[in-house]
Amino acid sequence: MLQRILDRLNFTKGLGFRLGSLLTVAILPIGLISVIQTLHLSREYERSAEIALLGRTSAAAAGERALLQGALGSADALGPAVLETMDNPAACSEIMARFIDSTAIFAYAGFTNLDGRSDCSSIGGSYDMSATQEFQEFVSNPGTMITSSEHDPITGGLVVTVAQPLFRGNELLGYIAVAMSRDLLRSSHVASYGTDGARILTFNNLGQILSIDSDSEDDYLQILPEGKSLPSLLSRSETTFRATANSGENRVFSVVPVVPGLVYALGSWNRVQSGIAGIDLTRLAAMVLPIVLWLVSLAVAYFAVYRLVLRHIRELRGQMRRFAIGDRSTPPLVLRSAPAEIADVSQTFHNMARILIRDEVALADAVQEKTVLLKEVHHRVKNNLQLIASIINMQSRLIDHDQARRVLRSVQDRVASLATIYRNLYQAEHLDAVEADRLISDIINQMVNASVEPGQGLRVETRLDPLTLLPDQAVPLSLLTTEAFTNAIKYAGQCQGENAPWVRVKLIADEKPGWATIEVANSTAPGYHARPGSTGLGSQLIEAFAMQLNGEAAVEKDDCSYCLRLQFRVDQVPTRSAEGDMKSVVLTSAARPGSRH
């Protein structure tokens, strides 16, 4: 009975039960939110008031929008008439005068050319407009514009000018301007907008004031946001915002376009705040309560997640990392104090590590034994090949026939090359990789010592880039190099203008990853055209070895050199990145190391 009770209580050790119990404590503070719901109503009311201000600002500027859009249309409509009468200033001025007489909205209409002269206007005569702000702004940025002038040089009053560029085809001729009084724009504002502390003004995209709903135009600065210029308000992402005005009041502002891109209306409202506990308490609650909830949730989550999960997972991760980098001293400890789920994972990892340690020890012993045996095989093969090479050498000394001696000599070189390969194999740290540059260097040194006579003056140059190959590629590559190098030494001649004959061997790791090139070249004597015996056994072997490397040997020759080149794909990426240096050796009787054998 007691065991059954204990089994039923085991679920309390589970991670889900523990996290669920602790996170329940974190959820409890959420119930406190219902206490301050009424405070949020105050904020919603403030937001609604801001949206209402945006609508009221747009409605208040509706009359001004109609006037300005009518002015833009009138300027466009006067364009064709100006083009027809441009050569007759009197007729053009008559058209402008009739236009002004037919409407009570505009005080002036006229055309100004790019020289700043206005010979066509509703007031007649010729005027120089080049000094006006309106003309200078148009010249600096030709296009549609709406500007304000404190003292217009023509009308003499406070006017708002609407200008449209005039083109003949693609040629800009000037602009047509119509002007209206600023009082007319201000009178178009909704009369009730000025109540409840609400104010409105309109301005263009350059920040010039076009109209304000106050009789005193000197106090408009008091309703603007403190430290903000009018053009800077156009870059705000929100259209309604709160800020401190220059008067020190905390006001609500709204910005709406009257003529998009040209004219905007700014609404400013000093609304008395209200709420259940006042605006200060609302803001305090809006800031303090989320912080309190966050701190409580953070503390609970830290205790729940770190104490119950993270510290155990970190310990388990540390055990796995140590095991992964080779710590096999003892199996990792089981995390007994962790929740049941994590403890089960830790026990599984412990069992797996213990089995792997046992198997790795057995595997390492087997690999070591096989490595020793395989190296012994390579060593014995090398010894046998060297023995065969020595026997062939002894036999060649007993033969007087030169051709037969040369044949035995070539066989001896091939056997010696194979012996060098197996020597590199059993000396290598890893049996599945051969340092091709070192192997070829050994073969060349061996053949030079055995084949080049003292005093012959043959210069042998090598450039062997570090390159690691599989044995399946290293064997045909070394044998191909042996055949090619043997032919190069045999047929090397002194070209005209050179001090001595030469042979060059290059093993190049190409810039293209996974490719390499072997080159064997020699100098040729004058009059040399073809390599004798090129269709014999040596050339057949070179072709066979090239096929084993999945490449095709190419021959390049000229009057002074003969070059055999083979590009092949490397099955294994080179393990060394340092580039081999070109080295030159001139063999003389004093410099040749060792003796011929």
C-alpha positions in Angstrom: 0.0 0.0 0.0 2.8 2.4 0.9 4.6 1.6 -2.4 1.4 2.5 -4.3 1.2 5.8 -2.6 4.8 6.5 -3.3 4.3 5.6 -7.0 1.4 7.9 -7.3 3.4 10.7 -5.7 6.3 10.3 -8.1 4.5 12.6 -10.7 5.3 15.5 -8.4 9.0 15.1 -9.3 8.2 15.7 -12.9 9.3 18.9 -14.6 5.9 19.8 -15.9 4.4 19.6 -12.4 7.1 21.8 -10.9 7.0 24.4 -13.6 3.3 24.5 -13.6 3.1 25.0 -9.9 5.7 27.8 -9.9 4.3 29.6 -13.0 0.9 29.6 -11.4 2.3 32.0 -8.8 3.5 34.2 -11.7 0.0 34.4 -13.1 -1.6 35.5 -9.9 -0.5 39.2 -10.2 -2.5 39.4 -13.5 -5.6 39.5 -11.4 -4.5 42.9 -10.1 -5.0 44.3 -13.6 -8.8 44.4 -13.0 -8.3 46.9 -10.2 -7.0 49.6 -12.6 -9.3 49.0 -15.6 -11.0 52.3 -14.9 -7.7 54.0 -15.2 -7.3 52.7 -18.7 -10.7 54.2 -19.6 -9.1 57.6 -19.0 -6.3 56.8 -21.5 -8.8 55.6 -24.1 -10.7 58.8 -23.6 -7.6 60.8 -24.2 -6.9 58.8 -27.4 -10.4 59.5 -28.6 -9.9 63.1 -28.0 -6.8 63.1 -30.0 -8.5 61.4 -32.9 -11.4 63.9 -32.6 -8.8 66.8 -32.8 -7.4 65.3 -36.0 -10.9 65.3 -37.5 -11.6 68.8 -36.2 -8.4 70.1 -37.7 -9.2 68.6 -41.1 -12.7 70.0 -41.0 -11.5 73.4 -40.0 -9.1 73.5 -42.9 -11.7 72.3 -45.4 -12.6 75.8 -46.5 -8.9 76.7 -46.9 -8.4 73.5 -48.9 -11.1 74.5 -51.3 -9.7 78.0 -51.8 -6.2 76.8 -52.5 -7.2 74.0 -54.8 -9.4 76.6 -56.7 -6.3 78.8 -56.9 -4.3 76.0 -58.4 -7.0 75.2 -60.9 -7.3 78.9 -61.9 -3.6 79.2 -62.4 -3.7 76.1 -64.7 -6.7 77.5 -66.6 -4.9 80.8 -67.3 -1.9 79.0 -68.9 -3.3 78.6 -72.4 -4.5 82.2 -72.5 -1.0 83.5 -71.5 0.7 81.3 -74.2 -1.6 82.8 -76.9 -1.1 86.5 -75.8 2.5 86.3 -74.5 3.7 88.5 -77.4 1.0 91.1 -76.6 1.4 92.2 -72.9 -1.6 94.6 -73.1 -3.9 91.8 -74.3 -2.5 89.4 -71.7 -3.0 92.0 -68.9 -6.5 92.5 -70.1 -7.3 88.8 -69.7 -5.8 88.8 -66.2 -7.8 91.9 -65.2 -11.1 90.4 -66.5 -10.3 87.3 -64.5 -9.8 89.3 -61.3 -13.0 91.3 -61.9 -15.0 88.1 -62.4 -14.1 86.7 -58.9 -14.1 88.2 -55.5 -11.6 85.6 -54.2 -8.3 86.7 -55.8 -6.5 90.0 -55.5 -3.9 89.5 -58.2 -3.1 87.3 -61.2 -0.1 87.6 -63.5 2.7 85.9 -65.4 6.4 86.3 -64.5 9.1 85.1 -66.9 12.4 83.5 -65.9 14.1 86.9 -66.1 11.9 88.2 -63.2 9.8 90.5 -65.4 6.1 90.6 -65.1 4.6 92.4 -68.1 1.3 90.5 -67.9 -0.7 91.1 -64.8 -4.2 92.1 -63.6 -2.9 95.5 -62.5 -1.2 96.3 -65.8 2.3 97.7 -66.3 5.6 96.1 -66.1 7.2 95.0 -62.8 10.6 93.6 -61.7 9.8 90.6 -59.5 13.4 89.2 -59.4 13.9 90.5 -55.8 10.8 88.9 -54.4 11.0 85.8 -52.2 8.4 84.2 -54.4 10.5 84.5 -57.6 13.7 83.3 -55.8 12.0 80.3 -54.4 10.6 79.4 -57.8 14.0 79.7 -59.5 15.7 77.5 -56.9 13.0 74.9 -57.1 10.8 75.3 -60.2 7.4 73.7 -59.6 4.0 74.3 -58.1 4.3 76.3 -54.9 2.2 78.2 -52.4 3.9 81.0 -50.5 3.1 83.8 -48.1 4.3 87.4 -48.4 4.2 89.9 -45.6 4.4 93.0 -47.9 3.7 92.1 -51.5 5.4 94.6 -53.8 2.4 94.7 -56.1 -0.7 94.5 -53.9 1.1 96.0 -50.8 -0.8 93.7 -48.4 -0.5 90.3 -46.7 -1.2 87.8 -49.4 -0.9 84.1 -50.1 0.4 83.4 -53.6 -0.3 80.2 -55.6 2.2 79.7 -58.5 2.1 77.2 -61.3 4.9 76.7 -63.8 4.2 77.5 -67.4 5.7 75.3 -70.2 5.7 75.5 -73.9 6.4 71.9 -74.8 9.4 71.0 -72.6 10.6 74.6 -72.3 10.0 76.3 -68.9 8.8 79.9 -69.6 8.0 81.1 -66.1 5.1 80.8 -63.7 1.5 82.1 -63.4 0.7 83.4 -60.0 -2.7 84.2 -58.3 -2.8 85.8 -54.9 -5.5 86.1 -52.2 -5.5 87.8 -48.9 -4.5 86.0 -45.8 -7.6 87.3 -44.1 -9.7 85.4 -46.7 -7.9 82.2 -45.8 -8.4 82.7 -42.1 -12.1 83.5 -42.5 -12.6 80.1 -44.2 -11.7 78.3 -40.9 -14.6 76.8 -39.0 -15.7 79.4 -36.5 -16.2 77.0 -33.6 -12.7 75.6 -33.8 -11.3 78.2 -31.6 -13.3 77.2 -28.6 -12.2 74.8 -25.8 -8.6 76.1 -26.2 -8.2 74.7 -29.7 -6.1 76.7 -32.2 -5.2 76.1 -35.9 -2.7 77.5 -38.4 -1.7 76.5 -41.9 1.8 76.5 -43.3 3.6 75.4 -46.5 6.2 72.7 -46.9 9.0 75.3 -46.4 7.6 76.3 -42.9 6.0 79.6 -43.9 2.9 80.6 -42.0 -0.1 81.0 -44.5 -2.9 81.7 -42.0 -3.7 81.6 -38.3 -7.1 81.8 -36.6 -6.1 84.6 -34.3 -6.5 88.3 -34.8 -3.0 88.8 -33.3 -0.5 87.0 -35.5 2.3 87.5 -33.1 1.2 84.8 -30.6 1.3 81.9 -33.0 4.7 80.9 -31.6 3.0 80.2 -28.2 1.0 77.3 -29.6 3.8 75.6 -31.4 5.7 72.6 -30.0 8.7 73.7 -28.0 12.0 73.4 -29.9 10.3 72.2 -33.1 10.2 73.9 -36.4 7.2 73.5 -38.7 9.1 71.5 -41.4 10.3 69.1 -38.8 6.7 68.2 -37.9 6.2 66.8 -41.5 8.8 64.1 -40.8 6.9 62.6 -37.8 5.4 59.2 -38.4 2.3 60.0 -36.2 -0.3 62.6 -37.1 -1.4 63.3 -33.5 1.1 63.7 -30.7 1.5 65.4 -27.3 4.3 67.9 -26.6 5.1 71.0 -24.5 4.3 74.2 -26.3 6.5 77.3 -26.3 4.0 78.7 -23.7 4.9 75.9 -21.3 1.5 74.2 -21.7 1.1 70.5 -22.3 -0.9 70.5 -25.5 -2.2 68.0 -28.0 -1.1 68.6 -31.7 -2.4 67.2 -35.0 -0.9 67.7 -38.5 -3.1 67.1 -41.5 -2.4 67.8 -45.2 -4.5 70.6 -46.8 -2.8 70.4 -50.2 -0.7 67.2 -50.1 3.0 68.1 -50.4 2.4 71.8 -50.4 0.2 73.0 -47.5 -0.5 71.5 -44.0 -2.7 72.4 -41.1 -1.5 72.3 -37.5 -4.1 71.9 -34.8 -3.1 72.7 -31.2 -5.4 71.9 -28.2 -4.8 72.7 -24.6 -7.3 70.2 -23.1 -7.8 69.9 -19.4 -7.0 66.3 -18.4 -9.5 64.4 -16.4 -9.8 60.9 -15.0 -10.7 58.8 -12.0 -7.5 59.6 -10.2 -6.1 62.2 -12.5 -3.5 62.0 -15.3 -0.6 61.6 -13.0 -1.9 58.5 -11.4 -2.8 57.1 -14.8 0.7 57.5 -16.1 2.2 56.3 -12.8 0.1 53.2 -12.9 0.8 52.6 -16.6 4.6 52.6 -15.9 4.8 51.0 -12.4 2.4 48.2 -12.7 4.0 46.5 -15.8 7.4 46.9 -14.1 6.1 45.2 -10.9 4.5 42.4 -13.0 7.7 42.0 -15.0 9.8 41.8 -11.9 7.6 39.2 -10.2 7.4 37.1 -13.4 11.2 37.4 -13.9 11.8 36.2 -10.4 9.4 33.3 -10.6 10.6 32.3 -14.1 14.3 32.5 -13.0 13.6 30.2 -10.0 11.5 27.8 -12.1 13.6 27.6 -15.2 17.1 28.0 -13.8 16.8 26.0 -10.6 14.8 23.2 -12.1 16.0 23.1 -15.7 18.9 25.2 -16.8 21.5 24.4 -14.1 21.0 20.7 -14.7 21.0 21.1 -18.5 24.2 23.1 -18.3 25.8 20.5 -16.1 24.7 17.8 -18.6 26.0 20.0 -21.5 29.4 20.3 -19.8 29.6 16.6 -19.4 28.8 16.1 -23.1 31.4 18.7 -24.1 34.1 17.1 -22.0 33.3 13.7 -23.4 33.2 15.0 -26.9 36.7 16.5 -26.7 38.2 13.2 -25.4 37.8 13.1 -21.7 37.4 9.3 -21.2 38.8 9.1 -17.6 35.5 8.1 -16.0 31.8 7.9 -17.2 29.9 11.2 -16.5 28.0 11.3 -13.2 24.2 10.9 -13.1 22.3 14.0 -12.0 20.3 12.6 -9.2 19.0 15.9 -7.9 17.5 16.9 -11.3 13.8 16.4 -12.3 12.8 13.0 -13.3 12.9 13.7 -17.0 16.4 15.2 -16.9 17.7 12.6 -14.5 16.5 9.9 -17.0 18.4 11.7 -19.8 21.5 11.9 -17.6 21.3 8.2 -16.8 21.0 7.3 -20.5 24.0 9.4 -21.3 26.0 7.8 -18.5 25.2 4.3 -19.8 26.0 5.4 -23.4 29.3 6.9 -22.4 30.3 3.9 -20.4 29.6 1.6 -23.4 31.5 3.9 -25.8 34.5 4.1 -23.5 34.6 0.3 -23.4 34.2 0.0 -27.1 36.7 2.7 -27.9 39.4 1.0 -25.8 38.8 -2.2 -27.7 38.7 -0.5 -31.0 41.9 1.5 -30.3 43.7 -1.7 -29.4 42.5 -3.4 -32.6 43.4 -0.4 -34.8 46.9 -0.2 -33.2 47.4 -3.8 -33.8 46.3 -3.6 -37.4 48.4 -0.4 -37.9 51.5 -2.1 -36.7 50.9 -5.1 -38.9 50.1 -3.0 -42.0 53.3 -0.8 -41.4 55.3 -4.0 -41.1 53.8 -5.2 -44.4 54.7 -1.9 -46.1 58.2 -2.2 -44.6 58.8 -5.7 -45.8 57.4 -4.8 -49.3 59.8 -1.9 -49.4 62.7 -4.1 -48.3 61.8 -6.7 -51.0 61.5 -4.1 -53.7 64.9 -2.6 -52.7 66.3 -6.1 -52.8 64.9 -6.6 -56.3 66.3 -3.3 -57.4 69.7 -4.3 -56.0 69.6 -7.6 -57.8 68.7 -5.8 -61.1 71.6 -3.4 -60.5 74.0 -6.3 -59.9 72.7 -8.1 -63.0 73.0 -4.9 -65.1 76.7 -4.7 -64.2 77.3 -8.2 -65.6 75.7 -7.4 -69.0 77.8 -5.8 -71.7 75.0 -5.0 -74.1 74.1 -1.3 -73.7 70.5 -1.7 -74.8 69.9 -4.5 -72.3 71.6 -2.4 -69.6 69.3 0.5 -70.3 66.2 -1.7 -70.1 67.3 -3.1 -66.8 68.2 0.4 -65.6 64.6 1.6 -66.4 63.2 -1.4 -64.6 65.4 -0.7 -61.6 64.2 2.9 -61.4 60.6 1.8 -61.5 61.1 -0.7 -58.7 63.0 1.9 -56.7 60.1 4.3 -57.1 57.7 1.7 -55.8 60.1 1.1 -52.8 60.1 4.8 -52.1 56.3 4.8 -52.1 56.1 2.0 -49.6 58.8 3.6 -47.4 56.7 6.8 -47.2 53.6 4.7 -46.4 55.1 3.0 -43.4 56.7 6.2 -42.2 53.5 8.2 -42.6 51.5 9.1 -39.4 48.3 8.1 -41.2 48.3 5.1 -43.5 45.4 6.4 -45.6 47.3 9.6 -46.7 50.6 10.2 -48.5 52.4 13.5 -48.7 52.8 13.7 -52.5 55.3 16.5 -52.5 57.6 14.7 -50.1 57.3 11.4 -52.0 58.1 13.0 -55.4 61.1 14.9 -53.8 62.5 11.6 -52.5 62.1 9.9 -55.9 63.8 12.8 -57.7 66.7 12.9 -55.3 67.1 9.2 -55.6 67.1 9.2 -59.4 69.4 12.2 -59.6 71.9 10.5 -57.3 71.7 7.4 -59.4 71.5 8.7 -62.9 73.3 12.0 -63.2 77.0 11.7 -63.6 79.5 14.0 -61.7 80.4 17.0 -63.8 77.5 16.6 -66.1 76.3 20.1 -65.1 72.6 19.3 -65.3 70.4 21.7 -63.3 67.3 20.2 -61.6 64.7 22.6 -60.4 61.6 21.6 -58.3 58.5 23.4 -57.1 56.4 21.0 -55.0 53.4 22.5 -53.4 52.2 20.7 -50.2 49.6 18.1 -51.3 48.1 15.1 -49.5 46.8 12.2 -51.6 45.2 8.9 -51.1 47.5 5.9 -51.9 45.4 5.1 -54.9 46.4 8.4 -56.4 49.9 8.7 -55.0 51.1 5.4 -56.6 50.2 6.3 -60.3 51.4 9.9 -59.8 54.8 8.9 -58.5 55.2 6.3 -61.2 54.2 8.8 -63.9 56.7 11.3 -62.5 59.4 8.6 -62.5 58.8 7.8 -66.2 58.6 11.4 -67.2 61.7 12.5 -65.1 63.7 9.5 -66.5 62.9 10.7 -70.1 63.6 14.3 -69.2 67.1 13.5 -67.9 67.7 11.2 -70.8 66.9 13.8 -73.5 67.9 17.0 -71.7 70.1 19.1 -73.9 71.7 22.5 -73.7 69.7 25.1 -75.7 71.5 28.0 -77.4 72.0 30.9 -75.1 71.8 28.8 -71.8 74.7 27.9 -69.5 73.6 24.3 -68.9 70.8 21.8 -69.6 68.0 21.8 -67.1 65.0 19.7 -65.9 62.1 21.2 -64.0 59.5 19.3 -62.0 56.4 21.1 -60.6 53.6 19.9 -58.4 51.1 22.7 -58.3 47.9 22.9 -56.1 45.6 24.8 -58.4 43.6 27.8 -57.3 40.5 25.8 -58.2 39.8 23.7 -55.1 40.2 19.9 -55.6 42.6 20.1 -58.6 46.4 19.7 -59.0 48.9 19.8 -61.9 52.1 17.8 -62.4 54.6 19.2 -64.9 57.9 17.7 -66.0 60.0 19.8 -68.5 63.5 19.7 -69.9 65.6 21.8 -72.1 66.4 20.6 -75.7 69.4 20.9 -77.9 69.3 22.8 -81.2 67.8 20.8 -84.0 65.7 18.6 -81.6 62.3 17.9 -83.1 60.9 14.6 -81.7 61.8 12.5 -78.6 63.2 9.2 -79.8 61.3 6.2 -78.6 58.2 8.2 -77.7 56.0 5.4 -78.7 57.8 2.9 -76.5 57.1 1.4 -73.1 57.7 4.7 -71.2 55.1 6.6 -73.1 52.6 3.7 -72.8 53.2 3.7 -69.0 52.7 7.4 -68.8 49.4 7.1 -70.7 48.3 4.3 -68.4 49.1 6.2 -65.2 47.4 9.3 -66.6 44.2 7.2 -67.1 44.4 6.0 -63.5 44.5 9.6 -62.4 41.4 10.3 -64.6 43.5 12.9 -66.6 45.1 13.2 -70.0 48.8 14.1 -70.4 49.5 17.0 -72.7 52.8 17.7 -74.4 54.1 21.2 -75.1 57.3 21.8 -77.0 59.3 24.5 -78.7 62.8 25.0 -80.0 64.3 25.0 -76.5 62.0 23.0 -74.2 59.8 19.9 -73.9 57.1 19.8 -71.3 54.7 17.0 -70.1 51.7 18.4 -68.2 48.9 16.5 -66.4 46.0 18.1 -64.5 44.0 15.8 -62.3 41.3 16.0 -59.7 42.4 15.4 -56.1 40.2 13.0 -54.2 41.2 14.6 -50.9 41.6 18.3 -50.2 45.3 19.2 -49.5 45.9 19.3 -45.7 48.7 21.9 -46.0 48.2 25.4 -47.3 51.8 26.7 -47.4 53.1 27.1 -51.0 56.3 25.2 -51.9 59.2 27.4 -53.0 61.1 26.9 -56.3 64.6 25.6 -55.6 67.4 25.2 -58.0 70.2 22.6 -57.7 73.2 22.4 -60.1 74.8 19.0 -59.9 78.6 18.9 -60.2 81.2 16.5 -59.0 81.6 18.5 -55.8 77.9 19.1 -55.1 76.3 15.7 -55.9 75.5 14.0 -52.6 76.1 10.3 -52.2 77.4 7.8 -54.7 75.7 5.9 -57.5 74.2 2.5 -56.5 
